Amino acid sequence: MYIAQEESFGPVMVISKFKNGDIDGVLRRANSTEYGLASGVFTKDISKALYISEKLEAGTVFINTYNKTDVAAPFGGFKQSGFGKDLGKLFSPSFLIRKSRSIKKNN
């Protein structure tokens, strides 16, 4: 569906069915989009939630909640989402550009 492939900003939640136990199929579908800003996992099985959250290609993975973040946590997306990880101590390398200069002195 179009709504499951686009990066919608608004009060939108896509809920899709899957066969019981087909976690890898769910991950394939979730990761088949060109976007990856945020995702959510709702389950009673915390081991399953942690496995899925590690495999999802998204900058933020909410577990049994949504849109609850720490303002100091790095934030950004994967693929075509976001501009990189802002905040947190690991953000700075994405803002640095290394270059070399060679200067010829005038005689």
C-alpha positions as CSV (number, residue, x, y, z in Angstrom):
1,M,0.0,0.0,0.0
2,Y,1.1,3.6,-0.7
3,I,0.7,4.6,2.9
4,A,3.1,1.9,4.1
5,Q,5.8,3.0,1.6
6,E,5.7,6.8,2.2
7,E,7.0,8.9,5.1
8,S,3.8,10.5,6.4
9,F,3.9,13.2,9.0
10,G,0.6,13.4,10.8
11,P,-1.6,11.3,12.9
12,V,-1.2,8.2,10.8
13,M,-0.5,4.6,11.9
14,V,-0.2,1.7,9.6
15,I,-1.2,-1.6,11.1
16,S,-0.8,-4.7,9.0
17,K,-1.5,-8.4,9.5
18,F,1.1,-11.1,9.4
19,K,1.2,-14.8,9.9
20,N,1.9,-15.9,13.5
21,G,5.7,-16.3,13.9
22,D,6.6,-14.7,10.6
23,I,8.9,-12.1,12.2
24,D,11.4,-12.2,9.3
25,G,8.6,-11.5,6.8
26,V,7.5,-8.6,8.9
27,L,11.0,-7.2,9.0
28,R,11.4,-7.6,5.2
29,R,8.2,-5.6,4.7
30,A,9.1,-3.0,7.2
31,N,12.6,-2.5,5.8
32,S,11.5,-2.5,2.1
33,T,10.7,1.2,2.2
34,E,13.3,3.9,1.3
35,Y,12.5,5.7,4.5
36,G,13.5,4.9,8.1
37,L,12.8,7.7,10.6
38,A,10.9,5.8,13.3
39,S,9.0,2.6,13.9
40,G,7.1,0.9,16.7
41,V,6.9,-2.6,18.1
42,F,4.0,-3.7,20.3
43,T,4.3,-7.1,21.9
44,K,4.2,-8.9,25.3
45,D,7.4,-10.7,24.4
46,I,10.4,-8.4,25.3
47,S,12.9,-10.8,23.7
48,K,11.0,-10.6,20.4
49,A,10.8,-6.8,20.7
50,L,14.5,-6.4,21.2
51,Y,15.3,-8.8,18.3
52,I,12.9,-6.8,16.0
53,S,14.2,-3.4,17.2
54,E,17.8,-4.5,16.3
55,K,16.8,-5.6,12.8
56,L,14.6,-2.7,11.9
57,E,16.2,-0.1,9.7
58,A,14.9,2.9,11.5
59,G,16.6,5.7,13.5
60,T,14.2,5.3,16.4
61,V,12.3,2.2,17.5
62,F,9.6,2.6,20.1
63,I,8.6,-0.5,22.1
64,N,5.1,-0.7,23.5
65,T,4.8,3.1,23.2
66,Y,5.2,5.7,20.5
67,N,6.7,9.2,20.3
68,K,8.1,9.1,23.8
69,T,11.7,10.2,23.6
70,D,14.5,11.7,25.8
71,V,15.4,15.1,24.5
72,A,19.1,14.2,24.9
73,A,18.9,11.1,22.9
74,P,20.4,11.0,19.4
75,F,17.7,11.6,16.8
76,G,17.6,11.0,13.1
77,G,16.7,8.5,10.5
78,F,18.1,5.9,8.2
79,K,18.0,5.9,4.4
80,Q,16.1,8.9,3.0
81,S,14.8,10.0,6.4
82,G,16.3,12.8,8.5
83,F,19.6,14.5,8.1
84,G,21.7,12.3,10.5
85,K,21.9,11.9,14.2
86,D,21.5,15.1,16.1
87,L,22.1,15.5,19.8
88,G,24.1,13.1,22.0
89,K,27.8,12.9,22.0
90,L,28.1,10.9,18.7
91,F,26.5,13.6,16.5
92,S,29.5,15.7,15.8
93,P,31.3,13.4,13.2
94,S,28.4,13.8,10.9
95,F,28.9,17.6,10.9
96,L,32.6,17.5,10.2
97,I,34.2,17.6,6.8
98,R,37.9,16.7,6.7
99,K,40.0,18.2,4.0
100,S,43.6,18.8,3.2
101,R,45.1,22.1,2.0
102,S,48.3,22.7,0.2
103,I,49.4,26.3,0.1
104,K,52.1,27.7,-2.1
105,K,53.9,30.7,-0.6
106,N,54.7,33.6,-2.9
107,N,58.5,34.3,-3.0
